[in-house]
Amino acid sequence: MGFVIFLVIVAVLAILGVASYNGLVSTRNRYKNAFAQIDVQLKRRYDLIPNLVETAKAYMAHERGTLAEVIAARNAAASANTAASANPGDPQAMHALSQAEGALSGMLGRLFALSENYPDLKANTTMGQLMEELRSTENRVAFARQAFNDAVTTYNTKRESFPAVLFSSAMGFGPAELFEVESFEERETPKVSFE
């Protein structure tokens, strides 16, 4: 009788282990897929930026330093994105991507603010189209980032819940990092004035 109880306990633990493993694999794949959606939008963003800078160069001759800084921030963000794409569950890679994206957003904000001082640039249809495409891409990135963060939260909750918590670390399922905004400017609520 004792042996039968032992076999039942082992069978139950094995079933719990297999179910936990399969659930963790499923949720990990969901957040990796969600990151792939961010990756697509970020690459689109990175492709738009050089065109934006080239268009602005013709009008902003005195702002070469700013334009070079935008390209440098774009390259740093693209590099951080490549590292994060290789392993979206790596907290260090996600943190580096968050910081690089925050820096890039800050530089783009600076470029847009400077472009306000150049009426001919503001009137340029190519510049207007590029800025609109960039805004659209920024919205897509925000939606993709939310979907990724939801998938990561589901994964982290599953790996920390019973019975998966008994098996997750031993099976190599570490915590995943959220893709949070690192830039203060992005967190700040926009101020609207009708004066």
SEKE-547221 format. One line per field, with one value per atom (N, C-alpha, C): y, x, z; atom name; residue in three letters. Coordinates in nm, 4 decimals. Atoms other than C-alpha are relative to their C-alpha. Layout:
Y: (Y, ...)
X: (X, ...)
Z: (Z, ...)
at: (CA, ...)
aa: (ALA, ...)
***
This chain:
Y: (-0.1191, 0.0000, 0.1259, -0.1137, 0.2397, 0.0266, -0.0142, 0.1706, 0.0636, -0.0559, 0.2553, 0.1496, -0.1423, 0.5865, 0.0742, -0.0601, 0.6596, 0.0190, -0.0103, 0.5875, 0.1086, -0.1037, 0.8130, 0.1387, -0.1290, 1.0969, 0.0329, -0.0212, 1.0531, 0.0350, -0.0268, 1.0457, 0.1413, -0.1347, 1.3615, 0.1048, -0.0942, 1.5402, 0.0054, 0.0036, 1.4289, 0.0751, -0.0706, 1.5542, 0.1497, -0.1422, 1.8861, 0.0586, -0.0458, 1.9151, 0.0192, -0.0087, 1.8462, 0.1151, -0.1078, 2.0810, 0.1366, -0.1263, 2.3547, 0.0340, -0.0207, 2.3116, 0.0467, -0.0358, 2.3243, 0.1400, -0.1329, 2.6302, 0.1093, -0.0985, 2.8117, 0.0180, -0.0095, 2.7301, 0.0828, -0.0719, 2.8584, 0.1500, -0.1425, 3.1881, 0.0665, -0.0567, 3.2393, 0.0266, -0.0196, 3.1934, 0.1184, -0.1154, 3.4486, 0.1309, -0.1281, 3.7182, 0.0176, -0.0124, 3.6382, 0.0447, -0.0426, 3.6738, 0.1473, -0.1402, 4.0004, 0.0913, -0.0821, 4.1293, 0.0084, -0.0029, 4.0334, 0.1095, -0.1071, 4.2749, 0.1374, -0.1244, 4.5516, 0.0155, -0.0012, 4.4611, 0.0502, -0.0425, 4.5075, 0.1517, -0.1429, 4.8530, 0.0837, -0.0745, 4.9617, 0.0056, -0.0011, 4.8599, 0.0971, -0.0978, 5.0617, 0.1406, -0.1304, 5.3553, 0.0325, -0.0223, 5.3133, 0.0297, -0.0256, 5.3075, 0.1396, -0.1333, 5.6327, 0.1124, -0.1074, 5.8315, 0.0530, -0.0570, 5.8582, 0.0862, -0.0803, 5.9833, 0.1342, -0.1227, 6.2384, 0.0936, -0.0807, 6.3582, 0.0554, -0.0465, 6.3775, 0.1144, -0.1070, 6.5886, 0.1266, -0.1161, 6.8165, 0.0664, -0.0549, 6.8612, 0.1184, -0.1059, 7.0756, 0.1327, -0.1212, 7.3252, 0.0422, -0.0256, 7.2980, -0.0063, 0.0031, 7.3719, 0.0278, -0.0359, 7.5162, -0.1024, 0.1000, 7.2105, -0.1351, 0.1258, 6.9483, -0.0864, 0.0747, 6.8499, -0.0761, 0.0650, 6.7752, -0.1157, 0.1053, 6.5765, -0.1203, 0.1092, 6.3727, -0.0738, 0.0632, 6.3092, -0.0870, 0.0814, 6.1836, -0.1318, 0.1231, 5.9355, -0.0891, 0.0792, 5.8267, -0.0678, 0.0589, 5.7718, -0.1102, 0.1027, 5.5790, -0.1257, 0.1153, 5.3547, -0.0737, 0.0630, 5.2933, -0.0779, 0.0685, 5.2037, -0.1246, 0.1165, 4.9726, -0.1126, 0.0997, 4.7970, -0.0653, 0.0536, 4.7595, -0.0884, 0.0807, 4.6273, -0.1355, 0.1269, 4.3625, -0.0931, 0.0805, 4.2437, -0.0492, 0.0397, 4.2422, -0.1020, 0.0954, 4.0580, -0.1406, 0.1307, 3.7776, -0.0729, 0.0597, 3.7195, 0.1016, -0.0989, 3.9296, -0.0237, 0.0279, 3.7628, 0.0480, -0.0453, 3.9044, 0.1379, -0.1291, 4.1819, 0.1089, -0.1007, 4.3567, 0.0526, -0.0420, 4.3626, 0.0881, -0.0812, 4.4961, 0.1361, -0.1277, 4.7630, 0.0891, -0.0766, 4.8706, 0.0525, -0.0440, 4.8858, 0.1139, -0.1066, 5.0935, 0.1313, -0.1221, 5.3408, 0.0574, -0.0476, 5.3608, 0.0595, -0.0534, 5.4109, 0.1330, -0.1268, 5.6826, 0.1114, -0.0991, 5.8612, 0.0387, -0.0288, 5.8304, 0.0867, -0.0808, 5.9662, 0.1435, -0.1341, 6.2596, 0.0767, -0.0655, 6.3344, 0.0346, -0.0309, 6.3123, 0.1182, -0.1141, 6.5493, 0.1294, -0.1173, 6.7887, 0.0409, -0.0282, 6.7601, 0.0648, -0.0575, 6.8285, 0.1414, -0.1352, 7.1285, 0.0967, -0.0862, 7.2701, 0.0243, -0.0152, 7.2097, 0.1073, -0.1067, 7.4531, 0.1360, -0.1263, 7.7319, 0.0169, -0.0039, 7.6546, -0.0138, 0.0046, 7.7483, -0.0752, 0.0718, 7.6133, -0.1508, 0.1425, 7.2774, -0.0490, 0.0377, 7.2709, -0.0126, 0.0004, 7.3401, -0.1111, 0.1044, 7.0624, -0.1217, 0.1120, 6.7854, -0.1314, 0.1235, 6.5106, -0.0070, -0.0035, 6.6196, -0.0255, 0.0219, 6.6317, -0.1452, 0.1411, 6.2824, -0.0888, 0.0795, 6.1430, 0.0160, -0.0226, 6.3036, -0.0716, 0.0699, 6.1625, -0.1508, 0.1438, 5.8142, -0.0358, 0.0246, 5.8421, 0.0021, -0.0046, 5.9439, -0.1273, 0.1221, 5.6518, -0.1203, 0.1095, 5.4173, 0.0047, -0.0143, 5.5563, -0.0572, 0.0562, 5.4674, -0.1515, 0.1455, 5.1180, -0.0610, 0.0479, 5.0766, -0.0024, -0.0068, 5.1850, -0.1160, 0.1121, 4.9280, -0.1331, 0.1246, 4.6534, -0.0161, 0.0058, 4.7431, -0.0406, 0.0382, 4.7144, -0.1487, 0.1436, 4.3715, -0.0836, 0.0709, 4.2618, -0.0001, -0.0087, 4.3858, -0.0858, 0.0882, 4.2041, -0.1462, 0.1387, 3.8811, -0.0326, 0.0209, 3.9223, -0.0139, 0.0077, 3.9832, -0.1359, 0.1322, 3.6672, -0.1084, 0.0982, 3.4682, 0.0041, -0.0119, 3.6042, -0.0480, 0.0462, 3.5401, -0.1518, 0.1460, 3.1833, -0.0661, 0.0633, 3.1095, 0.0164, -0.0223, 3.2490, -0.0625, 0.0612, 3.0663, -0.1480, 0.1419, 2.7237, -0.0760, 0.0794, 2.4602, 0.0344, -0.0297, 2.6155, 0.0515, -0.0533, 2.7920, -0.1111, 0.1134, 2.4477, -0.0464, 0.0543, 2.3702, 0.1052, -0.0990, 2.6981, 0.0278, -0.0308, 2.7835, -0.1199, 0.1217, 2.4251, -0.0323, 0.0270, 2.4091, 0.1153, -0.1093, 2.7336, 0.1124, -0.1077, 2.9682, 0.1138, -0.1156, 3.2902, 0.1085, -0.1095, 3.6120, 0.0769, -0.0838, 3.8277, 0.1453, -0.1428, 4.2050, 0.0718, -0.0840, 4.4519, 0.0999, -0.1031, 4.7017, 0.1314, -0.1230, 5.0213, 0.1205, -0.1244, 5.3771, 0.0532, -0.0524, 5.5113, 0.1521, -0.1435, 5.8674, 0.0756, -0.0808, 6.1242, 0.0738, -0.0755, 6.3184, -0.0836, 0.0846, 6.0199, -0.0243, 0.0228, 5.9747, 0.1255, -0.1265, 6.3407, 0.0225, -0.0306, 6.4412, 0.1257, -0.1185, 6.6820, 0.1163, -0.1200, 7.0378, 0.0674, -0.0645, 7.2003, 0.1405, -0.1389, 7.5762, 0.0619, -0.0655, 7.7769, 0.1506, -0.1449, 8.1187, 0.0559)
X: (0.0830, 0.0000, 0.0877, -0.0907, 0.2858, 0.0677, -0.0653, 0.4489, -0.0940, 0.1009, 0.1279, -0.0146, 0.0100, 0.0997, 0.1233, -0.1238, 0.4629, -0.0065, 0.0115, 0.3971, -0.0989, 0.0994, 0.0892, 0.0622, -0.0655, 0.2920, 0.1010, -0.0985, 0.5710, -0.0713, 0.0751, 0.3160, -0.0588, 0.0570, 0.1458, 0.1096, -0.1114, 0.4825, 0.0487, -0.0430, 0.5793, -0.0995, 0.1027, 0.2492, 0.0082, -0.0142, 0.2900, 0.1243, -0.1242, 0.6469, -0.0154, 0.0201, 0.5494, -0.0949, 0.0963, 0.2499, 0.0647, -0.0691, 0.4623, 0.0985, -0.0989, 0.7362, -0.0683, 0.0703, 0.4919, -0.0624, 0.0580, 0.3174, 0.1054, -0.1087, 0.6470, 0.0536, -0.0456, 0.7596, -0.0991, 0.1041, 0.4299, 0.0033, -0.0008, 0.4414, 0.1313, -0.1277, 0.8111, -0.0045, 0.0118, 0.7379, -0.0911, 0.0885, 0.4559, 0.0742, -0.0686, 0.6818, 0.1109, -0.0997, 0.9530, -0.0663, 0.0747, 0.6936, -0.0411, 0.0374, 0.5744, 0.1200, -0.1189, 0.9319, 0.0313, -0.0239, 0.9616, -0.0848, 0.0842, 0.6736, 0.0610, -0.0707, 0.8640, 0.1184, -0.1186, 1.1739, -0.0338, 0.0420, 0.9886, -0.0221, 0.0305, 0.8664, 0.1254, -0.1230, 1.2025, 0.0881, -0.0790, 1.3768, -0.0594, 0.0652, 1.1212, 0.0388, -0.0386, 1.1978, 0.1450, -0.1414, 1.5729, 0.0212, -0.0117, 1.5243, -0.0496, 0.0543, 1.3246, 0.0953, -0.0815, 1.5755, 0.1063, -0.0985, 1.8574, -0.0647, 0.0704, 1.6053, -0.0423, 0.0400, 1.4782, 0.1197, -0.1216, 1.8313, 0.0488, -0.0438, 1.9232, -0.0878, 0.0909, 1.6146, 0.0286, -0.0247, 1.6932, 0.1341, -0.1343, 2.0597, -0.0030, 0.0061, 1.9673, -0.0457, 0.0564, 1.7888, 0.0715, -0.0570, 1.9754, 0.1527, -0.1454, 2.3336, 0.0751, -0.0675, 2.4191, -0.0232, 0.0346, 2.2862, 0.0647, -0.0674, 2.5324, 0.0283, -0.0287, 2.6265, -0.1225, 0.1240, 2.2664, -0.0350, 0.0308, 2.2145, 0.0922, -0.0948, 2.5288, -0.0357, 0.0398, 2.4083, -0.1242, 0.1192, 2.0726, 0.0417, -0.0468, 2.2514, 0.0754, -0.0737, 2.4823, -0.0971, 0.1003, 2.1810, -0.0773, 0.0693, 2.0053, 0.0853, -0.0895, 2.3093, 0.0146, -0.0089, 2.3402, -0.1271, 0.1270, 1.9705, -0.0120, 0.0058, 1.9955, 0.0897, -0.0913, 2.2929, -0.0605, 0.0642, 2.1092, -0.1183, 0.1134, 1.8054, 0.0466, -0.0544, 2.0192, 0.0326, -0.0331, 2.1449, -0.1266, 0.1246, 1.7937, -0.0769, 0.0692, 1.6543, 0.0560, -0.0630, 1.9026, -0.0545, 0.0553, 1.7573, -0.0875, 0.0879, 1.4533, -0.0224, 0.0149, 1.4546, 0.1170, -0.1194, 1.7977, -0.0242, 0.0280, 1.7422, 0.1009, -0.1012, 2.0714, -0.0204, 0.0233, 1.9963, -0.1243, 0.1220, 1.6453, 0.0237, -0.0307, 1.7777, 0.0820, -0.0816, 2.0396, -0.0859, 0.0896, 1.7708, -0.0889, 0.0850, 1.5445, 0.0760, -0.0808, 1.8246, 0.0317, -0.0341, 1.9288, -0.1222, 0.1224, 1.5693, -0.0390, 0.0268, 1.5247, 0.0894, -0.0938, 1.8360, -0.0385, 0.0408, 1.7185, -0.1259, 0.1222, 1.3745, 0.0316, -0.0412, 1.5392, 0.0648, -0.0664, 1.7564, -0.0999, 0.1023, 1.4583, -0.0854, 0.0743, 1.2673, 0.0767, -0.0854, 1.5588, 0.0017, 0.0014, 1.5691, -0.1322, 0.1304, 1.1958, -0.0138, 0.0062, 1.2274, 0.0831, -0.0838, 1.5133, -0.0633, 0.0601, 1.3211, -0.1087, 0.1009, 1.0566, 0.0595, -0.0667, 1.3141, 0.0277, -0.0272, 1.3351, -0.1316, 0.1312, 1.0091, 0.0020, -0.0073, 1.1276, 0.0025, -0.0052, 1.2019, -0.1383, 0.1349, 0.8602, -0.0943, 0.0873, 0.6995, 0.0358, -0.0446, 0.8961, -0.0913, 0.0950, 0.6511, 0.0677, -0.0716, 0.9134, 0.0235, -0.0236, 1.0025, -0.1304, 0.1303, 0.6349, -0.0434, 0.0365, 0.5748, 0.0862, -0.0892, 0.8801, -0.0369, 0.0375, 0.7759, -0.1312, 0.1269, 0.4234, 0.0226, -0.0312, 0.5615, 0.0689, -0.0690, 0.7877, -0.0983, 0.1025, 0.4939, -0.0852, 0.0788, 0.2907, 0.0778, -0.0851, 0.5819, 0.0138, -0.0098, 0.6189, -0.1251, 0.1240, 0.2540, -0.0005, -0.0073, 0.3092, 0.0970, -0.0976, 0.6148, -0.0655, 0.0659, 0.4079, -0.0987, 0.0943, 0.1360, 0.0735, -0.0772, 0.3925, 0.0689, -0.0653, 0.5762, -0.1004, 0.1027, 0.2501, -0.0317, 0.0269, 0.1798, 0.1157, -0.1168, 0.5356, -0.0020, 0.0017, 0.5082, -0.1105, 0.1076, 0.1745, 0.0441, -0.0466, 0.3317, 0.1077, -0.1043, 0.6337, -0.0629, 0.0677, 0.4048, -0.0677, 0.0641, 0.2082, 0.1045, -0.1080, 0.5321, 0.0564, -0.0573, 0.6790, -0.0975, 0.1015, 0.3528, -0.0073, 0.0074, 0.3397, 0.1221, -0.1216, 0.7032, 0.0104, -0.0048, 0.6491, -0.1189, 0.1184, 0.3178, 0.0240, -0.0069, 0.2734, -0.0769, -0.1161, 0.3589, 0.1252, -0.1141, 0.5861, 0.1199, -0.1103, 0.7918, 0.0917, -0.0797, 0.9105, 0.0975, -0.0774, 1.0506, 0.0696, -0.0432, 1.1136, 0.1499, -0.1435, 1.4623, 0.0847, -0.0750, 1.5833, -0.0055, 0.0142, 1.4552, 0.0516, -0.0616, 1.6307, -0.0935, 0.0942, 1.3311, 0.0198, -0.0256, 1.4663, -0.1029, 0.0955, 1.2710, 0.0290, -0.0139, 1.2102, -0.0187, 0.0014, 1.2529, -0.1040, 0.0933, 0.9821, 0.0771, -0.0592, 1.0575, -0.0637, 0.0536, 1.0058, 0.0705, -0.0552, 1.0628, 0.1023, -0.1060, 1.3912, 0.0104, -0.0126, 1.3495, -0.1031, 0.0913, 1.1998, -0.0980, 0.0860, 1.0647, -0.1196, 0.1101, 0.8554, -0.0993, 0.0888, 0.7131, -0.0782, 0.0599, 0.6310, -0.1300, 0.1268, 0.2724, 0.0159, -0.0122, 0.2554, -0.0807, 0.0674, 0.1631, -0.0680, 0.0778, -0.1094, -0.0344, 0.0272, -0.1479, -0.0783, 0.0807, -0.4134, 0.0166, -0.0243, -0.2570, 0.0498)
Z: (0.0000, 0.0000, 0.0000, -0.0066, 0.0850, -0.1335, 0.1298, -0.2495, -0.1022, 0.0915, -0.4380, 0.0264, -0.0351, -0.2503, -0.0510, 0.0491, -0.3347, -0.1520, 0.1459, -0.7056, -0.0411, 0.0296, -0.7024, 0.0213, -0.0283, -0.5454, -0.1095, 0.1071, -0.8019, -0.1303, 0.1233, -1.0859, 0.0017, -0.0123, -0.9579, -0.0175, 0.0149, -0.9275, -0.1448, 0.1399, -1.2781, -0.0887, 0.0776, -1.4202, 0.0244, -0.0321, -1.2372, -0.0670, 0.0632, -1.3658, -0.1499, 0.1449, -1.7273, -0.0332, 0.0254, -1.7119, 0.0245, -0.0282, -1.5536, -0.1100, 0.1057, -1.8112, -0.1288, 0.1227, -2.1022, 0.0095, -0.0196, -1.9595, -0.0058, 0.0035, -1.9104, -0.1412, 0.1388, -2.2640, -0.0813, 0.0741, -2.4002, 0.0301, -0.0351, -2.2086, -0.0394, 0.0450, -2.2861, -0.1500, 0.1442, -2.6562, -0.0326, 0.0224, -2.6299, 0.0172, -0.0172, -2.4896, -0.1031, 0.1068, -2.7447, -0.1304, 0.1173, -3.0212, 0.0135, -0.0218, -2.8674, -0.0201, 0.0236, -2.8692, -0.1490, 0.1448, -3.2358, -0.0654, 0.0535, -3.3010, 0.0294, -0.0330, -3.1215, -0.0942, 0.0847, -3.3204, -0.1403, 0.1334, -3.6510, -0.0024, -0.0030, -3.5496, 0.0263, -0.0269, -3.4101, -0.1247, 0.1231, -3.7316, -0.1013, 0.0879, -3.9269, 0.0436, -0.0545, -3.6988, -0.0361, 0.0293, -3.7458, -0.1487, 0.1430, -4.1241, -0.0381, 0.0296, -4.1188, 0.0416, -0.0576, -3.9130, -0.0964, 0.0937, -4.1722, -0.1092, 0.1001, -4.4299, 0.0569, -0.0683, -4.1807, 0.0147, -0.0184, -4.1060, -0.1338, 0.1324, -4.4759, -0.0493, 0.0407, -4.5446, 0.0790, -0.0858, -4.2514, -0.0300, 0.0260, -4.3525, -0.0954, 0.1001, -4.6484, 0.0596, -0.0586, -4.4241, 0.1280, -0.1321, -4.0945, -0.0053, 0.0184, -4.2007, 0.1302, -0.1250, -3.8588, 0.1113, -0.1027, -3.6739, -0.0293, 0.0356, -3.8043, 0.1224, -0.1228, -3.4491, 0.0495, -0.0430, -3.3566, -0.0929, 0.0962, -3.6757, 0.0190, -0.0254, -3.6044, 0.1290, -0.1265, -3.2481, -0.0174, 0.0276, -3.3785, -0.0642, 0.0671, -3.6066, 0.0985, -0.0998, -3.3228, 0.0970, -0.0904, -3.0919, -0.0711, 0.0788, -3.3696, -0.0101, 0.0114, -3.4176, 0.1328, -0.1325, -3.0422, 0.0309, -0.0249, -3.0209, -0.0873, 0.0896, -3.3229, 0.0525, -0.0568, -3.1632, 0.1250, -0.1209, -2.8306, -0.0376, 0.0455, -3.0183, -0.0515, 0.0494, -3.1893, 0.1171, -0.1183, -2.8496, 0.0699, -0.0665, -2.7021, -0.0843, 0.0879, -3.0059, 0.0147, -0.0166, -2.9474, 0.1223, -0.1215, -2.5997, 0.0718, -0.0633, -2.5018, 0.1498, -0.1420, -2.1610, 0.0838, -0.0712, -2.0706, 0.0600, -0.0629, -1.8142, -0.0375, 0.0345, -1.8994, -0.1419, 0.1379, -2.2725, -0.0090, 0.0025, -2.2111, 0.0647, -0.0654, -1.9745, -0.0933, 0.0950, -2.2302, -0.1147, 0.1069, -2.4998, 0.0480, -0.0559, -2.2759, 0.0088, -0.0108, -2.2092, -0.1377, 0.1347, -2.5756, -0.0693, 0.0598, -2.6883, 0.0649, -0.0673, -2.4255, -0.0525, 0.0541, -2.5529, -0.1427, 0.1370, -2.9129, -0.0029, -0.0052, -2.8269, 0.0412, -0.0410, -2.6504, -0.1137, 0.1128, -2.9541, -0.1103, 0.1000, -3.1901, 0.0439, -0.0535, -2.9642, -0.0198, 0.0192, -2.9809, -0.1478, 0.1433, -3.3620, -0.0411, 0.0343, -3.3877, 0.0542, -0.0577, -3.1561, -0.0837, 0.0843, -3.3652, -0.1359, 0.1325, -3.6868, -0.0001, -0.0102, -3.5604, -0.0362, 0.0306, -3.6139, -0.1492, 0.1429, -3.9866, -0.0773, 0.0665, -4.1625, -0.1331, 0.1278, -4.4985, 0.0227, -0.0329, -4.3370, 0.0426, -0.0439, -4.1693, -0.1184, 0.1170, -4.5076, -0.0992, 0.0913, -4.6831, 0.0126, -0.0042, -4.7778, 0.0372, -0.0341, -4.7545, 0.1505, -0.1445, -4.4015, 0.0751, -0.0635, -4.3092, -0.0054, 0.0141, -4.4446, 0.0898, -0.0850, -4.2659, 0.1473, -0.1393, -3.9384, 0.0335, -0.0232, -3.9751, 0.0067, -0.0050, -4.0509, 0.1313, -0.1266, -3.7478, 0.1168, -0.1062, -3.5267, -0.0010, 0.0133, -3.6599, 0.0531, -0.0471, -3.5928, 0.1519, -0.1459, -3.2391, 0.0671, -0.0551, -3.1755, -0.0079, 0.0146, -3.3108, 0.1002, -0.0996, -3.0888, 0.1377, -0.1316, -2.7876, 0.0174, -0.0091, -2.8636, 0.0098, -0.0042, -2.9287, 0.1349, -0.1311, -2.6072, 0.1076, -0.0969, -2.4118, -0.0102, 0.0186, -2.5632, 0.0547, -0.0523, -2.4803, 0.1527, -0.1460, -2.1212, 0.0593, -0.0468, -2.0822, -0.0060, 0.0138, -2.2116, 0.1025, -0.1012, -1.9823, 0.1386, -0.1302, -1.6841, 0.0164, -0.0055, -1.7670, 0.0248, -0.0170, -1.7972, 0.1414, -0.1344, -1.4735, 0.1069, -0.0956, -1.2888, -0.0010, 0.0105, -1.4186, 0.0635, -0.0535, -1.3256, 0.1511, -0.1443, -0.9756, 0.0741, -0.0597, -0.9151, 0.0262, -0.0314, -0.7616, -0.1064, -0.0351, -0.8831, -0.0819, 0.0872, -1.1503, 0.0782, -0.0796, -0.8834, 0.0505, -0.0456, -0.7712, -0.1079, 0.1110, -1.1166, -0.0862, 0.0998, -1.3042, 0.0019, -0.0050, -1.1824, -0.0392, 0.0308, -1.2064, -0.1498, 0.1429, -1.5660, -0.0864, 0.0757, -1.6665, -0.0404, 0.0301, -1.6691, 0.0990, -0.0851, -1.5216, -0.0240, 0.0180, -1.4807, -0.1289, 0.1194, -1.7886, 0.0417, -0.0303, -1.7913, -0.0853, 0.0739, -1.8877, -0.0852, 0.0848, -2.1647, 0.0433, -0.0563, -1.9716, -0.0587, 0.0514, -2.0796, 0.0992, -0.0863, -1.9424, -0.0056, 0.0200, -2.0668, 0.0823, -0.0800, -1.8305, -0.0899, 0.0899, -2.1278, -0.0448, 0.0436, -2.2371, 0.1129, -0.1130, -1.8874, 0.0373, -0.0383, -1.8446, -0.0765, 0.0632, -1.9150, -0.0832, 0.0833, -2.2078, 0.0574, -0.0487, -2.1105, -0.1175, 0.1051, -2.3154, 0.0461, -0.0335, -2.3233, -0.1149, 0.1006, -2.5061, 0.0032, -0.0090, -2.4472, -0.1286)
at: (N, CA, C, N, CA, C, N, CA, C, N, CA, C, N, CA, C, N, CA, C, N, CA, C, N, CA, C, N, CA, C, N, CA, C, N, CA, C, N, CA, C, N, CA, C, N, CA, C, N, CA, C, N, CA, C, N, CA, C, N, CA, C, N, CA, C, N, CA, C, N, CA, C, N, CA, C, N, CA, C, N, CA, C, N, CA, C, N, CA, C, N, CA, C, N, CA, C, N, CA, C, N, CA, C, N, CA, C, N, CA, C, N, CA, C, N, CA, C, N, CA, C, N, CA, C, N, CA, C, N, CA, C, N, CA, C, N, CA, C, N, CA, C, N, CA, C, N, CA, C, N, CA, C, N, CA, C, N, CA, C, N, CA, C, N, CA, C, N, CA, C, N, CA, C, N, CA, C, N, CA, C, N, CA, C, N, CA, C, N, CA, C, N, CA, C, N, CA, C, N, CA, C, N, CA, C, N, CA, C, N, CA, C, N, CA, C, N, CA, C, N, CA, C, N, CA, C, N, CA, C, N, CA, C, N, CA, C, N, CA, C, N, CA, C, N, CA, C, N, CA, C, N, CA, C, N, CA, C, N, CA, C, N, CA, C, N, CA, C, N, CA, C, N, CA, C, N, CA, C, N, CA, C, N, CA, C, N, CA, C, N, CA, C, N, CA, C, N, CA, C, N, CA, C, N, CA, C, N, CA, C, N, CA, C, N, CA, C, N, CA, C, N, CA, C, N, CA, C, N, CA, C, N, CA, C, N, CA, C, N, CA, C, N, CA, C, N, CA, C, N, CA, C, N, CA, C, N, CA, C, N, CA, C, N, CA, C, N, CA, C, N, CA, C, N, CA, C, N, CA, C, N, CA, C, N, CA, C, N, CA, C, N, CA, C, N, CA, C, N, CA, C, N, CA, C, N, CA, C, N, CA, C, N, CA, C, N, CA, C, N, CA, C, N, CA, C, N, CA, C, N, CA, C, N, CA, C, N, CA, C, N, CA, C, N, CA, C, N, CA, C, N, CA, C, N, CA, C, N, CA, C, N, CA, C, N, CA, C, N, CA, C, N, CA, C, N, CA, C, N, CA, C, N, CA, C, N, CA, C, N, CA, C, N, CA, C, N, CA, C, N, CA, C, N, CA, C, N, CA, C, N, CA, C, N, CA, C, N, CA, C, N, CA, C, N, CA, C, N, CA, C, N, CA, C, N, CA, C, N, CA, C, N, CA, C, N, CA, C, N, CA, C, N, CA, C, N, CA, C, N, CA, C, N, CA, C, N, CA, C, N, CA, C, N, CA, C, N, CA, C, N, CA, C, N, CA, C, N, CA, C, N, CA, C, N, CA, C, N, CA, C, N, CA, C, N, CA, C, N, CA, C, N, CA, C, N, CA, C, N, CA, C, N, CA, C, N, CA, C, N, CA, C, N, CA, C, N, CA, C, N, CA, C, N, CA, C, N, CA, C, N, CA, C, N, CA, C, N, CA, C, N, CA, C, N, CA, C, N, CA, C, N, CA, C, N, CA, C, N, CA, C)
aa: (MET, MET, MET, GLY, GLY, GLY, PHE, PHE, PHE, VAL, VAL, VAL, ILE, ILE, ILE, PHE, PHE, PHE, LEU, LEU, LEU, VAL, VAL, VAL, ILE, ILE, ILE, VAL, VAL, VAL, ALA, ALA, ALA, VAL, VAL, VAL, LEU, LEU, LEU, ALA, ALA, ALA, ILE, ILE, ILE, LEU, LEU, LEU, GLY, GLY, GLY, VAL, VAL, VAL, ALA, ALA, ALA, SER, SER, SER, TYR, TYR, TYR, ASN, ASN, ASN, GLY, GLY, GLY, LEU, LEU, LEU, VAL, VAL, VAL, SER, SER, SER, THR, THR, THR, ARG, ARG, ARG, ASN, ASN, ASN, ARG, ARG, ARG, TYR, TYR, TYR, LYS, LYS, LYS, ASN, ASN, ASN, ALA, ALA, ALA, PHE, PHE, PHE, ALA, ALA, ALA, GLN, GLN, GLN, ILE, ILE, ILE, ASP, ASP, ASP, VAL, VAL, VAL, GLN, GLN, GLN, LEU, LEU, LEU, LYS, LYS, LYS, ARG, ARG, ARG, ARG, ARG, ARG, TYR, TYR, TYR, ASP, ASP, ASP, LEU, LEU, LEU, ILE, ILE, ILE, PRO, PRO, PRO, ASN, ASN, ASN, LEU, LEU, LEU, VAL, VAL, VAL, GLU, GLU, GLU, THR, THR, THR, ALA, ALA, ALA, LYS, LYS, LYS, ALA, ALA, ALA, TYR, TYR, TYR, MET, MET, MET, ALA, ALA, ALA, HIS, HIS, HIS, GLU, GLU, GLU, ARG, ARG, ARG, GLY, GLY, GLY, THR, THR, THR, LEU, LEU, LEU, ALA, ALA, ALA, GLU, GLU, GLU, VAL, VAL, VAL, ILE, ILE, ILE, ALA, ALA, ALA, ALA, ALA, ALA, ARG, ARG, ARG, ASN, ASN, ASN, ALA, ALA, ALA, ALA, ALA, ALA, ALA, ALA, ALA, SER, SER, SER, ALA, ALA, ALA, ASN, ASN, ASN, THR, THR, THR, ALA, ALA, ALA, ALA, ALA, ALA, SER, SER, SER, ALA, ALA, ALA, ASN, ASN, ASN, PRO, PRO, PRO, GLY, GLY, GLY, ASP, ASP, ASP, PRO, PRO, PRO, GLN, GLN, GLN, ALA, ALA, ALA, MET, MET, MET, HIS, HIS, HIS, ALA, ALA, ALA, LEU, LEU, LEU, SER, SER, SER, GLN, GLN, GLN, ALA, ALA, ALA, GLU, GLU, GLU, GLY, GLY, GLY, ALA, ALA, ALA, LEU, LEU, LEU, SER, SER, SER, GLY, GLY, GLY, MET, MET, MET, LEU, LEU, LEU, GLY, GLY, GLY, ARG, ARG, ARG, LEU, LEU, LEU, PHE, PHE, PHE, ALA, ALA, ALA, LEU, LEU, LEU, SER, SER, SER, GLU, GLU, GLU, ASN, ASN, ASN, TYR, TYR, TYR, PRO, PRO, PRO, ASP, ASP, ASP, LEU, LEU, LEU, LYS, LYS, LYS, ALA, ALA, ALA, ASN, ASN, ASN, THR, THR, THR, THR, THR, THR, MET, MET, MET, GLY, GLY, GLY, GLN, GLN, GLN, LEU, LEU, LEU, MET, MET, MET, GLU, GLU, GLU, GLU, GLU, GLU, LEU, LEU, LEU, ARG, ARG, ARG, SER, SER, SER, THR, THR, THR, GLU, GLU, GLU, ASN, ASN, ASN, ARG, ARG, ARG, VAL, VAL, VAL, ALA, ALA, ALA, PHE, PHE, PHE, ALA, ALA, ALA, ARG, ARG, ARG, GLN, GLN, GLN, ALA, ALA, ALA, PHE, PHE, PHE, ASN, ASN, ASN, ASP, ASP, ASP, ALA, ALA, ALA, VAL, VAL, VAL, THR, THR, THR, THR, THR, THR, TYR, TYR, TYR, ASN, ASN, ASN, THR, THR, THR, LYS, LYS, LYS, ARG, ARG, ARG, GLU, GLU, GLU, SER, SER, SER, PHE, PHE, PHE, PRO, PRO, PRO, ALA, ALA, ALA, VAL, VAL, VAL, LEU, LEU, LEU, PHE, PHE, PHE, SER, SER, SER, SER, SER, SER, ALA, ALA, ALA, MET, MET, MET, GLY, GLY, GLY, PHE, PHE, PHE, GLY, GLY, GLY, PRO, PRO, PRO, ALA, ALA, ALA, GLU, GLU, GLU, LEU, LEU, LEU, PHE, PHE, PHE, GLU, GLU, GLU, VAL, VAL, VAL, GLU, GLU, GLU, SER, SER, SER, PHE, PHE, PHE, GLU, GLU, GLU, GLU, GLU, GLU, ARG, ARG, ARG, GLU, GLU, GLU, THR, THR, THR, PRO, PRO, PRO, LYS, LYS, LYS, VAL, VAL, VAL, SER, SER, SER, PHE, PHE, PHE, GLU, GLU, GLU)
***
